Amino acid sequence: MHCPRPKRQRSFPNPLTSLSLLLRKDNAAVVFAGAFLYITFCCLPASLATLFIEIYHLNELQAGLIYLPFGFGCTLAALASGKLIDRDYRKTAESHNLPTDRVRGDDLRTFPIEQARLRSVFVPLITSVLSVIGFGWALENHTVCLAIIGRSNALTDLTVQPLAVPLAIQFICGLALQTCFNVSSEAF
């Protein structure tokens, strides 16, 4: 005799139940740290064209080109952070007397991967914070930047503004933020 299977009730999943994960302090710390980095990473480029057109009176083509320093910084970070991660992995393995085997791979069950990945995150993290603050300051105080880079008439000539200072800081922002993402992504 064949017994009919009971019908399963289908319900729509509630995405808000995942927010309960934030009630644990360790989860909340990781999520909010990543969120602040990501917000900064998104908001900085989103405001570039508007700010530079308003402050420096750029046209659309010029405003489009100002994204290049941030992109070059991110690209350099993508290329260089792999070496940094490899170095941190090697140093962590040495400090715990663990062997590294490139051919067969390592046993990661006993390896402190979080310690290895977070070993070098603090320098780019501090650099990110300081460069974003410096970027905002440079845009707000563009005449002071002219005086710093040696333009003697900078404080009297308000029509000339130094474009190089915020672009250089923007490169540093991209480099530091992307390095933070690359170094910490696997640890979180």
Buried (B, 14 or more C-beta within 10 A) or exposed (E): EEEEEEEEEEEEEEEEEEEEEEEEEEEEEBBEBBEEBEEBBEEBBEEBBEBBBEBBEBEEEBBEEBBEBBBBBBEBBBEBBEEBBEEBBEBBBEEEEBEEEEEEEBEEEEBBEEBBBBBBBEEBBEBBBBBBEBBBBBBEEBBBBBBEEEBEEBEEEEEEBBBEBBBBBBBBBBBBBBBBBBBBEEBB
